[in-house]
């Protein structure tokens, strides 16, 4: 179906003016935290006549969406035309896969929803790879996928393809708008689930439904507060840590997502425990933290691997313990087969899934790390205090040995073309020149893994 004609769009402009009332004049971004009830728009509290596309965009405004990635297509032109009024930037890309990857990266950096949209059929199917990457990265990406018009489904309608099965294995929730009046309800749920369950969701809409006019009330976002974990599992973890002679912390992507770096650092300082980070999550902890050992897994740090190899208790924080991330490396089988494992993970279905564990804590890693530290401080003596100085010396030696080895393989006298530098040398120079809080994006392959 073509975009709404100008004369019809003027008929729905009062709804656009409602959006304007929610946009500060200073910078054009949605104002989503009203100071009092008088600032809440009417259509947030009771049904108001509007188009379904407007209900969708109003829902996005209420969910604090400010950026959408994609390629323009006729399937969602009506909603797209409302984006400027709603304070939403639309960033066009050259290929839909780029939009999904950009939404993933945006959500990782900002902590907000990453939203992507495209033309029904071939545009939407190009999202699959990017959404799969977001799924395993636990990124709250929301896929807005218009589909063939409702009257053309099953008849070979325009660019018809059954889009829902394609995304079923790589999404936390799929909302199919089976009635246009449910536009805000279903869309809002997709945004809520993406954030609460940390993963992609899909809003699938027959393209003709976007032009439906009716009485719409914009759904309210639901924020589900999570705790530190069950009291008994927290206590069990505390008792296990108290008896540890050589505890090691393994920090995963959940530490980044919950902003738990300070809490993890405090726990590590209390225990004088090395902090290894999981594969592809080098940013889980600052590299200048005195207890930072580096990443495990492919092309990882031997200081981290040798530290965790000798652990008797591993405190895994915010990680699903990916099998690939703990594979042998440099000819070393470093995962400690006899160590006790404590796993803190917000997705309870991931606890104990890939590794045998002794204590599983389903909760927010920031709160869990804080509570573990507080209880350990007041819970009596720690066995690891007895050999603290010895462990600190050994850890310093491991880091120094790894730094020396990196130098040797980076600057060794290996034959190279005159006037050229080796990839490791380039990467090492880049590392030394980066300023704090730099963002590095890599492709795949050995050189990028080394970086």
C-alpha positions in Angstrom: 0.0 0.0 0.0 1.3 3.5 -0.8 2.0 6.1 1.7 -0.8 8.2 3.1 -1.7 11.1 0.8 -0.8 14.6 2.0 -4.5 15.5 2.4 -5.1 12.6 4.7 -1.9 13.3 6.6 -3.2 16.8 7.4 -6.3 15.1 8.9 -4.1 13.3 11.4 -1.8 16.2 12.2 -3.5 16.9 15.5 -1.8 13.7 16.7 1.5 15.0 15.5 0.9 18.1 17.6 0.4 15.8 20.6 3.9 14.5 19.9 5.2 18.0 19.7 4.0 18.6 23.2 6.3 15.9 24.4 9.3 17.3 22.6 11.4 20.0 24.3 12.2 22.9 22.0 15.9 22.9 23.1 17.1 19.7 21.4 14.2 17.8 19.8 14.4 14.7 21.9 11.3 13.2 23.6 10.4 14.4 27.1 9.4 11.2 28.7 9.7 11.9 32.5 6.9 14.5 33.2 7.3 16.5 36.4 3.6 16.1 37.3 0.5 14.5 36.0 -0.5 17.7 34.1 2.4 17.1 31.7 1.2 13.7 30.8 -0.3 13.8 27.3 -4.0 12.9 27.1 -3.5 9.9 24.9 -1.2 8.3 27.5 -4.2 8.1 29.9 -7.3 7.4 27.7 -8.1 6.3 24.2 -7.8 9.0 21.5 -8.6 8.8 17.8 -5.5 8.3 15.7 -3.8 6.2 13.0 -2.2 2.9 14.0 1.2 4.2 12.7 0.8 7.1 15.1 0.1 4.7 18.0 3.3 2.8 17.1 5.4 6.0 17.0 3.8 7.3 20.2 4.7 4.0 21.9 8.3 4.4 20.7 8.3 7.9 22.2 7.1 6.6 25.5 9.8 4.0 25.4 12.4 6.7 25.0 13.4 5.7 21.4 15.4 8.4 19.8 17.2 6.6 16.9 16.0 4.0 14.3 18.3 2.3 11.7 17.1 1.0 8.4 16.3 1.5 4.7 13.3 3.5 3.6 10.4 1.3 2.3 6.8 1.9 1.4 5.7 -0.5 4.1 6.3 1.9 6.9 6.3 5.3 5.2 3.5 6.7 7.3 5.3 6.0 10.6 8.6 7.2 9.1 7.0 10.6 8.2 6.1 11.0 11.9 9.6 10.4 13.2 10.8 14.1 13.0 7.8 15.3 14.9 8.5 12.6 17.5 12.2 13.6 17.9 13.3 10.3 16.4 16.3 10.2 14.1 16.2 7.8 11.2 19.6 6.7 10.1 19.6 5.1 6.6 22.1 2.4 5.7 23.3 0.7 2.5 22.1 -2.8 3.5 19.6 -4.0 6.1 22.1 -6.2 7.8 24.1 -3.1 8.6 21.0 -1.7 10.3 20.7 -4.7 12.6 24.3 -4.6 13.5 24.2 -0.9 14.1 21.1 -1.3 16.4 23.1 -4.0 18.2 26.1 -1.8 18.7 24.0 1.2 19.6 22.2 -0.7 22.4 25.5 -2.1 23.7 27.0 1.4 24.0 24.0 3.4 25.1 22.2 0.8 27.2 19.0 1.7 25.4 16.9 -0.1 22.9 18.4 -0.5 19.4 15.6 -0.3 16.8 15.8 -1.3 13.2 13.2 -1.5 10.4 13.0 -2.2 6.7 10.7 -3.1 3.8 8.7 -6.2 4.2 10.1 -9.4 2.7 13.7 -9.1 1.4 14.4 -6.1 3.6 13.4 -7.8 6.8 15.0 -11.1 5.9 18.4 -9.3 5.6 18.1 -8.6 9.4 18.6 -12.3 10.4 22.4 -12.4 10.8 22.6 -9.1 12.7 19.7 -10.1 15.0 21.4 -13.5 15.7 24.5 -11.6 16.7 22.5 -9.4 19.0 20.7 -12.5 20.5 24.0 -14.0 21.6 25.3 -10.7 22.8 22.1 -10.2 24.9 21.4 -6.8 23.2 17.9 -5.3 23.6 17.3 -4.9 19.8 13.7 -4.3 18.6 13.0 -5.4 15.1 10.1 -3.6 13.5 9.1 -5.9 10.6 6.2 -4.9 8.4 4.9 -7.9 6.4 2.7 -8.3 3.3 -0.8 -6.8 3.6 -3.3 -8.9 5.5 -5.5 -9.5 2.4 -2.5 -10.8 0.4 -1.1 -13.3 2.9 -1.2 -16.8 1.3 -1.9 -15.3 -2.1 1.6 -14.4 -3.0 1.1 -10.8 -1.8 3.8 -8.1 -2.4 7.1 -9.5 -1.3 5.3 -12.1 0.9 7.4 -14.3 3.2 6.5 -15.8 6.5 8.8 -13.6 8.6 8.0 -14.9 12.1 9.7 -18.4 11.8 12.9 -16.8 10.6 13.4 -14.9 13.9 11.8 -17.4 16.3 15.2 -19.0 17.5 16.9 -15.6 17.8 14.4 -13.5 19.7 13.1 -13.3 23.3 9.6 -12.3 22.2 7.7 -12.1 18.9 4.7 -9.8 18.8 2.4 -10.3 15.8 -0.1 -7.5 15.5 -3.2 -9.5 14.7 -5.5 -6.5 15.1 -4.5 -2.9 14.5 -6.1 -1.8 17.7 -3.5 -3.8 19.6 -0.6 -1.9 18.0 0.5 0.0 21.1 -0.1 -3.0 23.5 2.0 -5.5 21.5 4.7 -3.0 20.5 5.1 -1.8 24.1 5.5 -5.4 25.3 8.2 -6.0 22.7 10.2 -3.1 24.1 9.6 -4.2 27.7 10.7 -7.8 27.1 13.8 -6.7 25.1 15.1 -4.8 28.1 13.9 -7.1 30.9 15.1 -10.4 29.3 18.1 -8.8 27.5 17.7 -9.8 23.9 16.1 -9.0 20.6 12.3 -8.9 20.1 10.2 -8.6 17.0 7.1 -6.5 16.2 5.5 -8.0 13.1 2.8 -5.9 11.5 0.7 -6.4 8.3 1.6 -3.3 6.4 -2.0 -2.3 5.8 -2.7 -2.2 9.5 -0.5 0.8 9.9 -3.1 2.9 8.1 -6.0 1.8 10.4 -7.8 4.6 12.2 -9.3 4.0 15.6 -9.3 4.8 19.3 -5.9 4.2 20.8 -4.5 4.5 24.3 -0.7 4.4 24.4 0.5 1.6 26.6 2.7 2.3 29.7 6.2 0.9 29.8 6.8 -1.7 32.5 10.1 -1.8 34.3 10.6 -4.9 36.4 13.1 -4.3 39.1 15.4 -7.2 39.8 17.1 -8.1 43.0 20.5 -9.5 44.0 19.3 -13.1 44.0 17.7 -15.6 46.4 18.8 -15.2 50.0 19.8 -18.9 50.4 21.9 -18.9 47.2 23.7 -15.7 48.3 24.5 -17.2 51.7 25.7 -20.4 50.0 28.0 -18.4 47.8 29.4 -16.4 50.8 30.2 -19.6 52.7 31.9 -21.0 49.6 34.0 -17.9 49.1 35.0 -17.7 52.7 36.7 -21.1 52.4 38.5 -20.4 49.1 42.3 -20.3 49.2 42.6 -19.0 45.6 39.4 -17.3 44.4 39.3 -15.9 40.9 36.5 -13.7 39.4 35.3 -14.1 35.8 33.5 -11.0 34.6 31.2 -11.2 31.6 29.0 -9.0 29.5 26.4 -8.7 32.3 28.9 -6.6 34.3 28.9 -4.1 31.5 25.2 -4.1 31.0 24.4 -3.5 34.7 27.3 -1.1 35.2 28.8 -3.2 37.9 32.5 -2.5 37.4 32.9 -0.7 40.7 31.1 -3.4 42.7 33.2 -6.2 41.0 36.4 -4.2 41.6 35.5 -3.8 45.3 34.9 -7.6 45.6 38.2 -8.3 43.9 40.0 -6.0 46.2 38.5 -7.6 49.3 39.6 -11.1 48.1 42.7 -10.0 46.3 41.3 -12.0 43.4 42.4 -11.7 39.8 39.6 -10.7 37.4 39.5 -12.5 34.1 37.0 -11.3 31.5 35.1 -13.5 29.1 35.7 -13.8 25.3 34.5 -10.7 23.4 33.9 -8.8 26.7 37.2 -7.1 27.3 35.2 -4.0 28.3 33.6 -5.8 31.3 36.3 -4.3 33.5 38.8 -1.4 33.1 42.1 -2.7 31.9 43.9 -0.4 34.5 42.2 -2.1 37.4 45.0 -3.6 39.5 43.3 -7.0 39.5 42.6 -7.1 35.8 44.1 -10.2 34.2 42.7 -10.0 30.7 40.4 -12.1 28.5 40.0 -15.8 28.4 39.4 -17.8 25.2 40.7 -17.4 21.7 43.8 -15.2 21.5 43.3 -14.3 25.1 45.6 -13.5 28.0 47.8 -16.2 29.4 47.8 -14.3 32.7 44.1 -14.7 32.9 44.2 -18.4 31.8 46.9 -19.3 34.3 45.2 -17.4 37.1 41.9 -19.3 36.6 43.7 -22.6 36.1 44.9 -22.5 39.7 41.6 -21.3 41.1 39.7 -23.4 43.7 36.6 -21.1 43.5 35.5 -19.3 40.4 33.1 -16.4 40.9 31.4 -16.1 37.4 29.6 -12.7 37.3 27.2 -11.9 34.5 28.3 -14.6 32.1 26.6 -17.7 30.6 30.0 -19.4 30.5 30.1 -19.8 26.8 31.8 -23.1 25.7 33.8 -21.3 22.9 35.0 -18.7 25.5 36.6 -21.4 27.6 38.2 -23.6 24.9 41.9 -24.5 25.3 44.3 -22.0 24.0 48.1 -21.9 23.4 48.0 -25.7 24.0 46.7 -25.1 27.5 43.6 -26.8 29.1 43.2 -24.0 31.6 39.6 -24.4 32.9 39.9 -25.6 36.5 38.2 -29.0 36.5 38.1 -29.3 40.3 37.2 -25.7 41.2 33.9 -24.8 42.8 31.8 -22.6 40.5 29.5 -19.7 41.5 27.5 -18.3 38.6 25.5 -15.1 38.8 23.3 -14.5 35.8 20.2 -12.5 35.2 18.8 -15.1 32.7 18.1 -18.1 35.0 17.8 -20.5 32.0 21.6 -20.0 31.4 22.6 -20.9 34.9 24.4 -24.3 34.9 23.7 -24.7 31.2 27.2 -25.1 29.9 29.3 -25.8 33.0 28.6 -27.7 36.2 28.1 -25.2 39.0 28.0 -25.4 42.7 25.9 -22.3 43.4 23.6 -20.5 41.0 22.4 -17.0 41.7 19.6 -15.6 39.5 19.8 -11.8 39.9 21.3 -8.5 38.8 25.1 -8.8 38.9 25.6 -5.3 40.2 23.4 -5.9 43.3 24.7 -9.5 43.7 28.3 -8.4 43.8 27.5 -5.6 46.2 25.7 -8.0 48.6 28.4 -10.6 48.4 31.0 -8.0 49.4 28.9 -6.7 52.2 28.2 -10.1 53.7 31.9 -11.2 53.3 33.0 -8.1 55.2 30.8 -8.9 58.1 30.8 -12.7 58.0 34.0 -13.6 59.7 37.5 -14.5 58.5 38.5 -15.3 54.9 40.8 -18.3 54.2 42.3 -16.4 51.3 43.7 -13.8 53.7 46.3 -16.3 54.8 48.2 -16.4 51.5 47.2 -12.9 50.2 50.8 -11.6 49.8 51.9 -14.8 48.0 49.0 -14.7 45.6 49.5 -11.0 44.8 53.2 -11.7 44.0 52.3 -14.7 41.8 49.7 -12.6 39.9 52.2 -9.8 39.3 54.6 -12.4 37.9 52.0 -13.8 35.6 51.1 -10.4 34.2 54.7 -9.5 33.7 55.5 -12.7 31.9 52.5 -12.3 29.6 53.5 -8.7 28.8 57.1 -9.9 28.0 55.7 -12.7 25.8 53.5 -10.2 23.9 56.6 -8.0 23.3 58.5 -11.0 22.0 55.9 -12.1 19.5 55.2 -8.5 18.4 58.7 -7.3 17.8 60.5 -10.6 17.1 62.8 -10.6 14.1 60.5 -12.3 11.6 61.0 -11.6 8.0 58.7 -8.9 6.6 58.6 -6.7 3.6 60.7 -3.7 3.6 58.9 -0.5 4.7 56.0 -2.4 6.1 55.0 -3.3 9.7 53.4 -6.5 11.0 49.8 -6.6 12.0 50.6 -7.1 15.7 52.9 -4.0 15.6 50.1 -1.9 14.2 47.7 -3.1 16.8 50.2 -2.6 19.6 50.8 1.0 18.4 47.1 1.6 18.2 46.6 0.4 21.8 49.3 2.7 23.1 47.8 5.7 21.3 44.1 5.2 22.4 42.6 7.6 24.8 40.3 6.6 27.7 36.8 5.4 26.7 37.8 4.7 23.1 35.4 2.5 21.1 37.0 0.0 18.7 35.0 -1.9 16.1 36.5 -4.9 14.5 35.5 -7.4 11.8 36.2 -11.1 12.2 39.4 -13.0 11.6 42.6 -13.7 13.3 43.9 -10.1 13.2 40.7 -8.7 14.6 40.6 -11.4 17.3 44.2 -10.5 18.3 43.0 -6.9 18.7 
